[in-house]
Amino acid sequence: MASELRAIDLTVSVLKRWWAKTDRKPSGCLNWTGSRRWLSSNRDYPTFSIAGRQRGAQQVAWRLANPTGPLPARITQHCGNDLCVEPSHQRAAETNLKQHNLNKARA
């Protein structure tokens, strides 16, 4: 698939740019401080440009932790923080699970 983010796309210079846009929090979250896209669901979505193409910053985090295999269609953070890109806080999820996590975090 042409749009798949491959481990080979993550060059040293790309990774340096990616890490420079993160901020470690005491909670363990790795918050994204780079660009964001506003979604229709009234949420910010962390984005990152690789070779002129916008990608989800969580996709890069997923690829760092999982260098082989396909990217999941959806990635959610079990911490409930949409700006978190900490690979250990991520899991593959269905859309309804992502909504469940959002609702839990807002409660």
N, C-alpha and C positions, 0 to 999 in steps of 0.2 A: 504494500500500500504506500503510495507516494507521500501521504500526509503523516505517516508513522514517524514518531520521534525515535531515532536510533541512537544507541550509545555512542556511535561514531560521530554524531552531530555535536557531542559535548566535548569540544576541544578545551584545552587549558584556558584560553582567553575567554571562551564562553562561560566556563565554570567560575572564573574569577569575577566576571561581571555579575553572574547569578548570586554568588555568595556575598558580594558587596551590597546587595539589595535585601539583605536579611538582618534581622535583629533578634538575638536570643533573649527570651524572657525567663524570669525565675520559675514560671510554671512548666518550663520545658518546651514551650512552643517556640518555633522559629518563625517569627512574624515577617511577612513580606512588606518591604518598604518601597518597592518599585512601583511601576505603573499598574493601574487597575482599570478594569472595564466594568461599567455599571450595568447590571443585568435587570431585566424586566421584573425580576422577583425582589427588587429593592435591596440588592446585595452588591457589594464590590467583589470582583473576581480578579485575583492576581494574574497579571500577564507579563510575558517576557518575550523579547524578540530574538529569534535565531535566524540568521541569513535572510533578514527582511520579512520574516513571517511571524506573526503573533502566535504565541502558544500559552497555554496555562502554566503558570509557575509551578503548580502542583505536578504537572506532567514531568517537568525537569526533575523535581524531587523524587517522583516515583521511579524515573529512569536511573537516578543515582543509586537508589536502593535495589532496583531490579533491572540490571543492565541487559538482560535477555528476555525474550518473550514479548507478547503484545501488551500495549497499554490498555487498561480497562476503559470502557466507555465512560464511566463515571468514577471519580475519586472523591472520597469524603474523608474528613478528619474526625477521628473519634473524640478529640478534645472539644469539638463544637465550634472552633475558631476558624472562620472562613479564610482568614488571612494567614493561617499557619501552613507552612510548607515543610515542616519537620517530617522526614520520611517515616519515622517510627510512629507518627500519629495518623498515618494514612491507611486506608483500605479501599479495595474495590467495592463499589456499592451500586445499588439500584437507585433510581431517582427518588423513590418513596423513602428509602433509608436516609438519604441526604436531607430530605424535608423533615424526617423524624428527628435527626440530629439538630437541625436548626431550631425546631420547636422546643426541644429539650434545653438547648443552650439559652433560649430566650425566656424560659420559665423561671 
